[in-house]
Amino acid sequence: MISFKGAQFPKDVILHAMYFYLRYGVSYRDLEEILAERGVVVDHATLNRWVIKYSPLLAIQAHAAKRRTNHSWRMDETYVRVKGSWKYLYRAVDKYGNTLDFMLSERRNTAAAKKFFANALASNGIPKKIVIDKSGANKAGIREVNRIFRRLGCPVSVQAVQSKYLNNLVEQDHRFIKRRIRNMGGFGSFSGASDTLAGIEVANMIRKLQFANPKLSGFRQFVEIAG
């Protein structure tokens, strides 16, 4: 459960504002006006602080609450502009398109791929195979994970399958994230980008009905995840 102790606004107001921003193509200033029309006077800078503060916490809750995923993964990275330069958003879905994990990285290399796979394994268990593109760094990252398993005496091995055709699923899934980012006009800091993207990913998981009560509205599911 996320604590909103000390916040100047009620929990539902904060979560409603966050969900509206993360799910739909509005700016902070647009959202400030929308809330003012409903009698809630809050500055756009405060809205930004809410998203930055609570989105990573929501992502942790979402990983714990999401439905069980498949053991066949699709992994890819896409570009995100931060302070005028490109960073790399690592993402993975299962063969049905359900979100597994995500991570913004300064670099696209074996170390970043290894870190991403380690995080994904910790929150989703060990897959039978991971489909990747022709990236040598991603393949090397999977090899490193398998080496760790062997050192720990774990009798499993993750199969790496390099196939652009099979990986189209995760590439198509990037579209929701990229579309939402495009309306934001870029990010001013790496930490701010990482935190905001965590919230956008949670909104995307809700859109894909990955939680226990898919018949609830998106916002009500968002509130349930927060606890």
C-alpha positions as CSV (number, residue, x, y, z in Angstrom):
1,M,0.0,0.0,0.0
2,I,1.3,3.4,-1.0
3,S,1.3,6.0,1.8
4,F,0.0,9.5,1.0
5,K,0.6,10.8,4.5
6,G,1.4,14.5,4.5
7,A,-0.1,15.1,1.0
8,Q,-2.1,18.3,0.8
9,F,-4.8,16.7,-1.4
10,P,-6.9,13.5,-0.9
11,K,-5.6,10.3,-2.2
12,D,-8.3,10.0,-4.9
13,V,-7.6,13.4,-6.3
14,I,-3.9,12.6,-6.6
15,L,-4.5,9.3,-8.2
16,H,-7.2,10.7,-10.6
17,A,-4.8,13.4,-11.8
18,M,-1.9,10.9,-12.2
19,Y,-4.0,8.4,-14.1
20,F,-5.4,11.0,-16.4
21,Y,-1.9,12.3,-17.2
22,L,-0.3,8.8,-17.6
23,R,-3.1,7.3,-19.7
24,Y,-4.1,10.2,-22.0
25,G,-2.3,12.7,-24.2
26,V,-2.5,15.8,-21.9
27,S,0.1,18.1,-20.7
28,Y,0.5,19.2,-17.1
29,R,-0.9,22.6,-17.9
30,D,-3.8,21.0,-19.7
31,L,-4.5,18.9,-16.6
32,E,-4.2,21.9,-14.4
33,E,-7.0,23.6,-16.4
34,I,-9.2,20.4,-16.4
35,L,-8.9,20.0,-12.6
36,A,-9.7,23.7,-12.1
37,E,-12.9,23.3,-14.1
38,R,-13.8,20.6,-11.5
39,G,-13.0,22.9,-8.6
40,V,-9.6,21.4,-7.8
41,V,-6.9,24.1,-7.9
42,V,-3.5,22.6,-8.2
43,D,-0.4,23.9,-9.9
44,H,1.1,22.0,-12.9
45,A,4.4,21.7,-11.0
46,T,2.7,19.9,-8.2
47,L,1.1,17.5,-10.7
48,N,4.6,16.8,-12.0
49,R,5.8,16.1,-8.4
50,W,3.0,13.6,-7.9
51,V,3.8,11.7,-11.0
52,I,7.6,11.6,-10.2
53,K,7.0,10.6,-6.5
54,Y,4.3,8.0,-6.8
55,S,4.8,6.4,-10.2
56,P,7.8,4.2,-9.2
57,L,5.8,3.0,-6.1
58,L,2.8,2.2,-8.3
59,A,5.1,0.2,-10.6
60,I,6.3,-1.9,-7.7
61,Q,2.7,-2.6,-6.6
62,A,1.7,-3.4,-10.2
63,H,4.5,-6.0,-10.6
64,A,3.2,-7.7,-7.5
65,A,-0.5,-7.5,-8.5
66,K,-0.4,-8.4,-12.2
67,R,-1.7,-11.7,-13.4
68,R,0.6,-14.6,-14.1
69,T,2.6,-14.3,-17.3
70,N,3.7,-16.9,-19.9
71,H,7.2,-18.5,-20.0
72,S,7.9,-17.4,-23.6
73,W,9.2,-13.8,-23.6
74,R,9.7,-11.1,-26.3
75,M,12.4,-8.5,-25.4
76,D,13.4,-5.3,-27.2
77,E,14.6,-1.8,-26.6
78,T,13.3,1.5,-28.0
79,Y,14.6,5.1,-27.9
80,V,13.6,7.8,-25.5
81,R,14.8,11.4,-25.8
82,V,16.1,12.8,-22.5
83,K,17.6,16.4,-22.4
84,G,18.2,16.3,-26.1
85,S,20.0,12.9,-26.2
86,W,18.7,9.4,-26.8
87,K,18.4,6.8,-24.0
88,Y,17.2,3.3,-24.2
89,L,14.0,1.9,-22.8
90,Y,14.3,-1.9,-22.4
91,R,11.0,-3.7,-22.4
92,A,9.7,-7.3,-22.4
93,V,6.3,-8.8,-23.0
94,D,5.2,-12.5,-23.0
95,K,3.9,-14.2,-26.2
96,Y,0.4,-12.9,-25.5
97,G,1.6,-9.3,-25.2
98,N,1.4,-8.9,-21.5
99,T,4.0,-6.6,-20.0
100,L,6.7,-8.3,-18.0
101,D,9.2,-5.6,-17.2
102,F,10.7,-2.3,-18.3
103,M,13.9,-0.3,-17.6
104,L,15.3,3.0,-18.8
105,S,19.1,2.8,-19.4
106,E,21.7,5.4,-20.2
107,R,23.4,2.8,-22.5
108,R,22.6,-0.1,-24.7
109,N,25.2,-2.7,-24.0
110,T,25.7,-6.1,-22.3
111,A,25.8,-4.7,-18.8
112,A,22.4,-2.9,-19.3
113,A,20.9,-6.1,-20.9
114,K,22.1,-8.2,-18.0
115,K,20.6,-5.8,-15.4
116,F,17.3,-5.8,-17.3
117,F,17.1,-9.6,-17.5
118,A,18.0,-9.9,-13.8
119,N,15.2,-7.5,-12.8
120,A,12.7,-9.3,-15.1
121,L,13.6,-12.7,-13.7
122,A,13.2,-11.5,-10.2
123,S,9.7,-10.2,-10.8
124,N,8.5,-12.8,-13.3
125,G,10.3,-16.1,-12.7
126,I,12.5,-18.0,-15.1
127,P,11.3,-18.2,-18.7
128,K,11.8,-21.1,-21.1
129,K,13.0,-18.8,-23.9
130,I,13.5,-15.2,-24.7
131,V,13.0,-13.9,-28.2
132,I,15.3,-11.0,-29.1
133,D,16.4,-9.3,-32.3
134,K,19.9,-9.5,-33.8
135,S,21.4,-7.5,-30.9
136,G,24.7,-9.1,-29.8
137,A,24.4,-7.2,-26.4
138,N,21.1,-8.8,-25.6
139,K,22.3,-12.3,-26.5
140,A,25.4,-11.7,-24.4
141,G,23.2,-10.6,-21.5
142,I,21.2,-13.9,-21.6
143,R,24.5,-15.8,-21.7
144,E,25.6,-14.0,-18.6
145,V,22.3,-14.9,-16.8
146,N,22.8,-18.5,-17.7
147,R,26.4,-18.4,-16.3
148,I,25.0,-17.1,-13.1
149,F,22.5,-20.0,-13.0
150,R,25.3,-22.5,-13.5
151,R,27.5,-20.9,-10.7
152,L,24.5,-21.1,-8.4
153,G,24.0,-24.8,-9.3
154,C,20.6,-24.0,-10.8
155,P,19.7,-26.7,-13.3
156,V,18.0,-24.4,-15.8
157,S,19.0,-22.5,-18.9
158,V,17.2,-19.8,-20.7
159,Q,17.0,-20.3,-24.5
160,A,17.8,-17.2,-26.6
161,V,16.0,-17.1,-29.9
162,Q,17.0,-14.3,-32.4
163,S,14.1,-13.6,-34.7
164,K,12.9,-10.2,-35.9
165,Y,9.6,-11.7,-37.1
166,L,8.7,-13.2,-33.7
167,N,9.9,-10.0,-32.0
168,N,7.3,-7.9,-33.8
169,L,5.0,-8.3,-30.9
170,V,7.0,-6.3,-28.5
171,E,8.0,-3.8,-31.2
172,Q,4.3,-3.2,-31.8
173,D,3.7,-2.8,-28.1
174,H,6.2,0.1,-28.0
175,R,3.6,2.1,-29.9
176,F,1.4,3.0,-26.9
177,I,4.4,4.1,-24.9
178,K,5.9,6.1,-27.7
179,R,2.6,7.8,-28.5
180,R,2.2,9.0,-25.0
181,I,5.9,10.2,-24.8
182,R,5.5,12.1,-28.1
183,N,2.9,14.3,-26.6
184,M,5.2,15.2,-23.7
185,G,7.9,16.7,-25.9
186,G,10.8,14.9,-24.2
187,F,12.1,14.7,-20.7
188,G,14.3,17.1,-18.7
189,S,16.1,14.6,-16.6
190,F,17.0,10.9,-16.6
191,S,15.4,10.2,-13.2
192,G,12.3,12.1,-14.1
193,A,12.0,10.1,-17.4
194,S,12.5,6.8,-15.6
195,D,9.8,7.6,-12.9
196,T,7.3,8.9,-15.5
197,L,7.8,6.0,-17.8
198,A,7.1,3.6,-14.9
199,G,3.7,5.2,-14.5
200,I,2.9,5.1,-18.2
201,E,3.8,1.4,-18.2
202,V,1.3,0.8,-15.4
203,A,-1.4,2.6,-17.3
204,N,-0.5,0.4,-20.3
205,M,-0.8,-2.8,-18.2
206,I,-4.2,-1.7,-17.1
207,R,-5.2,-1.1,-20.7
208,K,-4.1,-4.7,-21.4
209,L,-6.3,-6.1,-18.6
210,Q,-3.4,-7.5,-16.7
211,F,-4.9,-7.2,-13.2
212,A,-7.4,-9.2,-11.1
213,N,-10.5,-7.0,-11.7
214,P,-10.5,-6.1,-15.5
215,K,-14.2,-5.2,-15.4
216,L,-13.5,-2.2,-13.2
217,S,-12.8,1.1,-14.9
218,G,-9.2,1.9,-15.6
219,F,-9.1,4.5,-12.8
220,R,-10.6,2.1,-10.3
221,Q,-8.0,-0.5,-11.1
222,F,-5.3,2.2,-10.7
223,V,-6.7,2.9,-7.2
224,E,-6.7,-0.8,-6.3
225,I,-3.0,-1.1,-7.4
226,A,-2.1,1.8,-5.1
227,G,-3.8,0.0,-2.2
